[in-house]
Each structure stands twice: as C-alpha cells, then as structure tokens.
Amino acid sequence: MRISDIELYHYPATRSSRVKWLLHELVGDEFRVNRLDLYGLDAYSPDYLRLNPNHNVPLIRFRMGGEVVTALESGAILTLLADAFPERQLAPKPARLSAERADYLQMLYFGAAAIDMMLWRIRIHEHVLSDMQRDLRTIERYRKKFMTEVEPQLAARLDRGGFICGPAFSAADCNDRPWRDVGQSVRLVRRRGVRSVRRPARRARVLCQGVRRS
C-alpha cells in the first residue's frame, strides 16, 4: 500500500537529518517539514507531546489508505520508508530473507542505535551539559571506542564496496552525519569520497531548499 502526505518533524543536526535525507532520495521535495526548536522547548508543547511523549525528533506522519500513521525512532523510520518505495531500490527486498537484507538491517541499526549512542555521549558532554556536569573522561572514552572499534569496521566496508552495504547506496548510508561529526574521523570522510557527500538529496537535507515548511 502506498503512502502519501508525508510530514516530518525535524531539527537540524539531529537524528531527524538522516530521515530528511532519505525522504529527499525517495520523494524529492514532496513532503512537509515542521521544524521544532528543541532548545526553545517546542518538543514539550502539549500538542507535540500528544504526538510524541518522548519529546524528541524525528517523528513522521503520513497517510496510508484512509488512515493517518505516526512513526517514531530514526532507524525504524528509515526502514519503513525505504521499504515503502521499493522502486527506488534503497533497501534489499523484505519479502524474502537474504544475506543482503540481514547485512543491511544490521548496519542500518548499528548506525542508528549503537554508534549514535556513542556519539551522543560525546556531543552532550561537549556541547549540551553545563561545565559542572561535563565529564572529560566520558568524551575520551567514547572517542577512543569509536576510533579503535567502530571506525575500522566502517572503513573496511567503504574500502570494499564504496558504500556501507556494498557498491550501491542504500538507506543505511543516511546514517553518515554523526560519523562525520566526530571531528577527528577524517579518514572515514575521505573514504566516502564524493559518492555520498555530493548526492543532491544529501545537500538538500542540509540546505532545506525547496521543501515546504510550516
């Protein structure tokens, strides 16, 4: 069943950026962006809490048949959207279990969950918490973990196929923003080269050009 009237609740440089990128890959500019000011506590408004009691982004709403569906969690949303537009070929087909599908799901959720947790620990202690709450040991611990454990895995995949799951771009590649934000992970950025970075949909994700906004 096709989905339509897609609406994304978004704040730049957060997990919703990966969903915005994938939407541009799938439907161009044919979706609505509702920008929430997370620092202004928009996510705690009564109207938004009724949609998302977790008071975060991303959240998407769309029409499927006669029903309006709401979905949370960036990894789940990437999976859902890529499967909803099979003609775009951004995910191995779910109808038949395959090694390619298993690897794709593994890497999509590795990026959206395990890696994201590490990098959020770094970000919150560097940029969000007060000076009294920051812990330099936490920053150092997770930077080291990313550089010594995660980066070699990602680099090997990029060297082998050019993209995270092989020679073709997939929804799993939309997780790349936080890897770039680690700062010292220049080697990963270079390995990705221009193949992902120069995709028009990725630039549209950053620039927000041509997207309808509320």
LUMVEX-7887 format. One record per residue (C-alpha): residue number from 1; x, y, z; residue in one letter. Coordinates in nm, 2 decimals. Layout:
<recs>
<rec resi="NUM" xx="X" yy="Y" zz="Z" resn="A"/>
...
</recs>
This chain:
<recs>
<rec resi="1" xx="0.00" yy="0.00" zz="0.00" resn="M"/>
<rec resi="2" xx="0.14" yy="0.34" zz="-0.10" resn="R"/>
<rec resi="3" xx="0.19" yy="0.62" zz="0.15" resn="I"/>
<rec resi="4" xx="0.13" yy="0.99" zz="0.08" resn="S"/>
<rec resi="5" xx="0.11" yy="1.33" zz="0.25" resn="D"/>
<rec resi="6" xx="0.44" yy="1.28" zz="0.44" resn="I"/>
<rec resi="7" xx="0.51" yy="1.52" zz="0.72" resn="E"/>
<rec resi="8" xx="0.85" yy="1.53" zz="0.91" resn="L"/>
<rec resi="9" xx="0.91" yy="1.69" zz="1.25" resn="Y"/>
<rec resi="10" xx="1.27" yy="1.80" zz="1.23" resn="H"/>
<rec resi="11" xx="1.56" yy="1.99" zz="1.39" resn="Y"/>
<rec resi="12" xx="1.89" yy="2.03" zz="1.21" resn="P"/>
<rec resi="13" xx="2.19" yy="1.83" zz="1.31" resn="A"/>
<rec resi="14" xx="1.99" yy="1.57" zz="1.50" resn="T"/>
<rec resi="15" xx="1.87" yy="1.22" zz="1.42" resn="R"/>
<rec resi="16" xx="1.59" yy="1.37" zz="1.20" resn="S"/>
<rec resi="17" xx="1.85" yy="1.47" zz="0.95" resn="S"/>
<rec resi="18" xx="1.90" yy="1.12" zz="0.83" resn="R"/>
<rec resi="19" xx="1.53" yy="1.08" zz="0.78" resn="V"/>
<rec resi="20" xx="1.52" yy="1.41" zz="0.59" resn="K"/>
<rec resi="21" xx="1.80" yy="1.29" zz="0.36" resn="W"/>
<rec resi="22" xx="1.62" yy="0.97" zz="0.28" resn="L"/>
<rec resi="23" xx="1.29" yy="1.15" zz="0.21" resn="L"/>
<rec resi="24" xx="1.47" yy="1.36" zz="-0.04" resn="H"/>
<rec resi="25" xx="1.61" yy="1.05" zz="-0.20" resn="E"/>
<rec resi="26" xx="1.27" yy="0.89" zz="-0.22" resn="L"/>
<rec resi="27" xx="1.02" yy="1.17" zz="-0.30" resn="V"/>
<rec resi="28" xx="1.23" yy="1.47" zz="-0.38" resn="G"/>
<rec resi="29" xx="1.08" yy="1.78" zz="-0.22" resn="D"/>
<rec resi="30" xx="0.73" yy="1.63" zz="-0.19" resn="E"/>
<rec resi="31" xx="0.70" yy="1.63" zz="0.18" resn="F"/>
<rec resi="32" xx="0.63" yy="1.88" zz="0.46" resn="R"/>
<rec resi="33" xx="0.89" yy="1.98" zz="0.72" resn="V"/>
<rec resi="34" xx="0.78" yy="2.11" zz="1.06" resn="N"/>
<rec resi="35" xx="1.09" yy="2.25" zz="1.23" resn="R"/>
<rec resi="36" xx="1.08" yy="2.22" zz="1.61" resn="L"/>
<rec resi="37" xx="1.31" yy="2.45" zz="1.81" resn="D"/>
<rec resi="38" xx="1.44" yy="2.19" zz="2.05" resn="L"/>
<rec resi="39" xx="1.63" yy="2.45" zz="2.25" resn="Y"/>
<rec resi="40" xx="1.31" yy="2.65" zz="2.27" resn="G"/>
<rec resi="41" xx="1.13" yy="2.35" zz="2.42" resn="L"/>
<rec resi="42" xx="0.89" yy="2.32" zz="2.13" resn="D"/>
<rec resi="43" xx="0.90" yy="1.94" zz="2.18" resn="A"/>
<rec resi="44" xx="0.74" yy="1.98" zz="2.52" resn="Y"/>
<rec resi="45" xx="0.44" yy="2.17" zz="2.39" resn="S"/>
<rec resi="46" xx="0.11" yy="1.99" zz="2.47" resn="P"/>
<rec resi="47" xx="0.03" yy="1.94" zz="2.10" resn="D"/>
<rec resi="48" xx="0.36" yy="1.78" zz="2.03" resn="Y"/>
<rec resi="49" xx="0.36" yy="1.56" zz="2.34" resn="L"/>
<rec resi="50" xx="0.03" yy="1.42" zz="2.23" resn="R"/>
<rec resi="51" xx="0.20" yy="1.30" zz="1.91" resn="L"/>
<rec resi="52" xx="0.53" yy="1.20" zz="2.07" resn="N"/>
<rec resi="53" xx="0.55" yy="1.16" zz="2.45" resn="P"/>
<rec resi="54" xx="0.93" yy="1.11" zz="2.41" resn="N"/>
<rec resi="55" xx="0.96" yy="1.48" zz="2.32" resn="H"/>
<rec resi="56" xx="1.22" yy="1.43" zz="2.05" resn="N"/>
<rec resi="57" xx="1.27" yy="1.41" zz="1.68" resn="V"/>
<rec resi="58" xx="1.23" yy="1.26" zz="1.43" resn="P"/>
<rec resi="59" xx="0.86" yy="1.20" zz="1.40" resn="L"/>
<rec resi="60" xx="0.68" yy="1.14" zz="1.07" resn="I"/>
<rec resi="61" xx="0.32" yy="1.13" zz="0.99" resn="R"/>
<rec resi="62" xx="0.17" yy="1.00" zz="0.66" resn="F"/>
<rec resi="63" xx="-0.14" yy="0.88" zz="0.50" resn="R"/>
<rec resi="64" xx="-0.18" yy="0.51" zz="0.42" resn="M"/>
<rec resi="65" xx="-0.51" yy="0.43" zz="0.27" resn="G"/>
<rec resi="66" xx="-0.77" yy="0.61" zz="0.48" resn="G"/>
<rec resi="67" xx="-0.55" yy="0.61" zz="0.79" resn="E"/>
<rec resi="68" xx="-0.30" yy="0.87" zz="0.92" resn="V"/>
<rec resi="69" xx="0.00" yy="0.69" zz="1.06" resn="V"/>
<rec resi="70" xx="0.26" yy="0.83" zz="1.31" resn="T"/>
<rec resi="71" xx="0.61" yy="0.68" zz="1.34" resn="A"/>
<rec resi="72" xx="0.90" yy="0.75" zz="1.58" resn="L"/>
<rec resi="73" xx="1.26" yy="0.64" zz="1.60" resn="E"/>
<rec resi="74" xx="1.50" yy="0.72" zz="1.32" resn="S"/>
<rec resi="75" xx="1.61" yy="0.36" zz="1.25" resn="G"/>
<rec resi="76" xx="1.25" yy="0.23" zz="1.23" resn="A"/>
<rec resi="77" xx="1.16" yy="0.53" zz="1.01" resn="I"/>
<rec resi="78" xx="1.44" yy="0.47" zz="0.76" resn="L"/>
<rec resi="79" xx="1.34" yy="0.10" zz="0.74" resn="T"/>
<rec resi="80" xx="0.98" yy="0.18" zz="0.69" resn="L"/>
<rec resi="81" xx="1.04" yy="0.45" zz="0.42" resn="L"/>
<rec resi="82" xx="1.29" yy="0.25" zz="0.22" resn="A"/>
<rec resi="83" xx="1.05" yy="-0.04" zz="0.21" resn="D"/>
<rec resi="84" xx="0.76" yy="0.18" zz="0.12" resn="A"/>
<rec resi="85" xx="0.93" yy="0.29" zz="-0.21" resn="F"/>
<rec resi="86" xx="1.08" yy="-0.03" zz="-0.35" resn="P"/>
<rec resi="87" xx="1.11" yy="0.12" zz="-0.69" resn="E"/>
<rec resi="88" xx="1.39" yy="0.35" zz="-0.56" resn="R"/>
<rec resi="89" xx="1.59" yy="0.03" zz="-0.47" resn="Q"/>
<rec resi="90" xx="1.74" yy="0.18" zz="-0.15" resn="L"/>
<rec resi="91" xx="1.69" yy="-0.15" zz="0.05" resn="A"/>
<rec resi="92" xx="1.71" yy="-0.52" zz="-0.02" resn="P"/>
<rec resi="93" xx="1.36" yy="-0.66" zz="-0.06" resn="K"/>
<rec resi="94" xx="1.20" yy="-0.77" zz="0.26" resn="P"/>
<rec resi="95" xx="0.97" yy="-1.03" zz="0.10" resn="A"/>
<rec resi="96" xx="1.24" yy="-1.29" zz="0.10" resn="R"/>
<rec resi="97" xx="1.50" yy="-1.32" zz="0.37" resn="L"/>
<rec resi="98" xx="1.85" yy="-1.29" zz="0.23" resn="S"/>
<rec resi="99" xx="2.21" yy="-1.23" zz="0.34" resn="A"/>
<rec resi="100" xx="2.19" yy="-0.89" zz="0.18" resn="E"/>
<rec resi="101" xx="1.88" yy="-0.79" zz="0.38" resn="R"/>
<rec resi="102" xx="2.03" yy="-0.92" zz="0.71" resn="A"/>
<rec resi="103" xx="2.35" yy="-0.72" zz="0.65" resn="D"/>
<rec resi="104" xx="2.16" yy="-0.41" zz="0.55" resn="Y"/>
<rec resi="105" xx="1.94" yy="-0.42" zz="0.87" resn="L"/>
<rec resi="106" xx="2.25" yy="-0.49" zz="1.08" resn="Q"/>
<rec resi="107" xx="2.43" yy="-0.18" zz="0.95" resn="M"/>
<rec resi="108" xx="2.13" yy="0.04" zz="0.95" resn="L"/>
<rec resi="109" xx="2.06" yy="-0.02" zz="1.32" resn="Y"/>
<rec resi="110" xx="2.43" yy="-0.03" zz="1.41" resn="F"/>
<rec resi="111" xx="2.44" yy="0.33" zz="1.29" resn="G"/>
<rec resi="112" xx="2.11" yy="0.44" zz="1.43" resn="A"/>
<rec resi="113" xx="2.15" yy="0.28" zz="1.77" resn="A"/>
<rec resi="114" xx="2.49" yy="0.17" zz="1.89" resn="A"/>
<rec resi="115" xx="2.70" yy="0.43" zz="1.70" resn="I"/>
<rec resi="116" xx="2.45" yy="0.70" zz="1.77" resn="D"/>
<rec resi="117" xx="2.47" yy="0.63" zz="2.14" resn="M"/>
<rec resi="118" xx="2.84" yy="0.67" zz="2.15" resn="M"/>
<rec resi="119" xx="2.84" yy="0.99" zz="1.95" resn="L"/>
<rec resi="120" xx="2.56" yy="1.14" zz="2.16" resn="W"/>
<rec resi="121" xx="2.77" yy="1.08" zz="2.47" resn="R"/>
<rec resi="122" xx="3.04" yy="1.28" zz="2.31" resn="I"/>
<rec resi="123" xx="2.81" yy="1.56" zz="2.19" resn="R"/>
<rec resi="124" xx="2.62" yy="1.60" zz="2.51" resn="I"/>
<rec resi="125" xx="2.93" yy="1.63" zz="2.72" resn="H"/>
<rec resi="126" xx="3.10" yy="1.87" zz="2.47" resn="E"/>
<rec resi="127" xx="2.81" yy="2.09" zz="2.38" resn="H"/>
<rec resi="128" xx="2.49" yy="2.04" zz="2.58" resn="V"/>
<rec resi="129" xx="2.57" yy="1.99" zz="2.95" resn="L"/>
<rec resi="130" xx="2.69" yy="2.27" zz="3.18" resn="S"/>
<rec resi="131" xx="3.06" yy="2.29" zz="3.27" resn="D"/>
<rec resi="132" xx="2.98" yy="2.14" zz="3.61" resn="M"/>
<rec resi="133" xx="2.81" yy="1.84" zz="3.45" resn="Q"/>
<rec resi="134" xx="3.06" yy="1.77" zz="3.18" resn="R"/>
<rec resi="135" xx="3.29" yy="1.47" zz="3.21" resn="D"/>
<rec resi="136" xx="3.61" yy="1.47" zz="3.00" resn="L"/>
<rec resi="137" xx="3.66" yy="1.10" zz="3.08" resn="R"/>
<rec resi="138" xx="3.33" yy="1.02" zz="2.91" resn="T"/>
<rec resi="139" xx="3.43" yy="1.22" zz="2.60" resn="I"/>
<rec resi="140" xx="3.77" yy="1.05" zz="2.58" resn="E"/>
<rec resi="141" xx="3.62" yy="0.70" zz="2.65" resn="R"/>
<rec resi="142" xx="3.37" yy="0.72" zz="2.36" resn="Y"/>
<rec resi="143" xx="3.61" yy="0.89" zz="2.12" resn="R"/>
<rec resi="144" xx="3.86" yy="0.62" zz="2.17" resn="K"/>
<rec resi="145" xx="3.59" yy="0.35" zz="2.14" resn="K"/>
<rec resi="146" xx="3.47" yy="0.50" zz="1.81" resn="F"/>
<rec resi="147" xx="3.82" yy="0.54" zz="1.67" resn="M"/>
<rec resi="148" xx="3.95" yy="0.20" zz="1.77" resn="T"/>
<rec resi="149" xx="3.64" yy="-0.03" zz="1.74" resn="E"/>
<rec resi="150" xx="3.39" yy="0.14" zz="1.51" resn="V"/>
<rec resi="151" xx="3.59" yy="0.33" zz="1.25" resn="E"/>
<rec resi="152" xx="3.79" yy="0.02" zz="1.13" resn="P"/>
<rec resi="153" xx="3.47" yy="-0.16" zz="1.06" resn="Q"/>
<rec resi="154" xx="3.32" yy="0.12" zz="0.87" resn="L"/>
<rec resi="155" xx="3.64" yy="0.19" zz="0.68" resn="A"/>
<rec resi="156" xx="3.67" yy="-0.17" zz="0.57" resn="A"/>
<rec resi="157" xx="3.32" yy="-0.16" zz="0.43" resn="R"/>
<rec resi="158" xx="3.38" yy="0.16" zz="0.24" resn="L"/>
<rec resi="159" xx="3.71" yy="0.03" zz="0.10" resn="D"/>
<rec resi="160" xx="3.54" yy="-0.29" zz="-0.01" resn="R"/>
<rec resi="161" xx="3.23" yy="-0.16" zz="-0.17" resn="G"/>
<rec resi="162" xx="3.22" yy="0.22" zz="-0.17" resn="G"/>
<rec resi="163" xx="2.91" yy="0.23" zz="0.04" resn="F"/>
<rec resi="164" xx="2.82" yy="0.08" zz="0.38" resn="I"/>
<rec resi="165" xx="2.65" yy="-0.23" zz="0.24" resn="C"/>
<rec resi="166" xx="2.83" yy="-0.27" zz="-0.09" resn="G"/>
<rec resi="167" xx="2.86" yy="-0.10" zz="-0.43" resn="P"/>
<rec resi="168" xx="2.51" yy="0.07" zz="-0.42" resn="A"/>
<rec resi="169" xx="2.38" yy="0.35" zz="-0.20" resn="F"/>
<rec resi="170" xx="2.12" yy="0.24" zz="0.05" resn="S"/>
<rec resi="171" xx="1.91" yy="0.38" zz="0.33" resn="A"/>
<rec resi="172" xx="2.19" yy="0.26" zz="0.57" resn="A"/>
<rec resi="173" xx="2.42" yy="0.53" zz="0.42" resn="D"/>
<rec resi="174" xx="2.19" yy="0.80" zz="0.55" resn="C"/>
<rec resi="175" xx="2.33" yy="0.75" zz="0.90" resn="N"/>
<rec resi="176" xx="2.66" yy="0.92" zz="0.80" resn="D"/>
<rec resi="177" xx="2.61" yy="1.26" zz="0.97" resn="R"/>
<rec resi="178" xx="2.72" yy="1.16" zz="1.32" resn="P"/>
<rec resi="179" xx="3.03" yy="0.98" zz="1.19" resn="W"/>
<rec resi="180" xx="3.14" yy="1.30" zz="1.03" resn="R"/>
<rec resi="181" xx="3.07" yy="1.50" zz="1.34" resn="D"/>
<rec resi="182" xx="3.32" yy="1.30" zz="1.55" resn="V"/>
<rec resi="183" xx="3.57" yy="1.55" zz="1.41" resn="G"/>
<rec resi="184" xx="3.89" yy="1.35" zz="1.41" resn="Q"/>
<rec resi="185" xx="3.74" yy="1.08" zz="1.18" resn="S"/>
<rec resi="186" xx="3.88" yy="1.24" zz="0.87" resn="V"/>
<rec resi="187" xx="3.98" yy="0.90" zz="0.73" resn="R"/>
<rec resi="188" xx="3.62" yy="0.79" zz="0.71" resn="L"/>
<rec resi="189" xx="3.51" yy="1.11" zz="0.54" resn="V"/>
<rec resi="190" xx="3.79" yy="1.07" zz="0.28" resn="R"/>
<rec resi="191" xx="3.69" yy="0.70" zz="0.22" resn="R"/>
<rec resi="192" xx="3.34" yy="0.81" zz="0.15" resn="R"/>
<rec resi="193" xx="3.48" yy="1.05" zz="-0.11" resn="G"/>
<rec resi="194" xx="3.22" yy="1.23" zz="-0.32" resn="V"/>
<rec resi="195" xx="2.98" yy="0.94" zz="-0.38" resn="R"/>
<rec resi="196" xx="2.76" yy="1.01" zz="-0.08" resn="S"/>
<rec resi="197" xx="2.86" yy="1.36" zz="0.01" resn="V"/>
<rec resi="198" xx="2.77" yy="1.51" zz="-0.33" resn="R"/>
<rec resi="199" xx="2.44" yy="1.34" zz="-0.37" resn="R"/>
<rec resi="200" xx="2.18" yy="1.61" zz="-0.44" resn="P"/>
<rec resi="201" xx="1.94" yy="1.47" zz="-0.17" resn="A"/>
<rec resi="202" xx="2.22" yy="1.50" zz="0.09" resn="R"/>
<rec resi="203" xx="2.28" yy="1.86" zz="0.00" resn="R"/>
<rec resi="204" xx="1.90" yy="1.93" zz="0.01" resn="A"/>
<rec resi="205" xx="1.89" yy="1.78" zz="0.36" resn="R"/>
<rec resi="206" xx="2.14" yy="2.04" zz="0.48" resn="V"/>
<rec resi="207" xx="2.02" yy="2.34" zz="0.28" resn="L"/>
<rec resi="208" xx="1.64" yy="2.27" zz="0.32" resn="C"/>
<rec resi="209" xx="1.59" yy="2.41" zz="-0.03" resn="Q"/>
<rec resi="210" xx="1.26" yy="2.36" zz="-0.20" resn="G"/>
<rec resi="211" xx="1.09" yy="2.19" zz="0.09" resn="V"/>
<rec resi="212" xx="0.75" yy="2.31" zz="0.21" resn="R"/>
<rec resi="213" xx="0.76" yy="2.42" zz="0.57" resn="R"/>
<rec resi="214" xx="0.50" yy="2.50" zz="0.83" resn="S"/>
</recs>
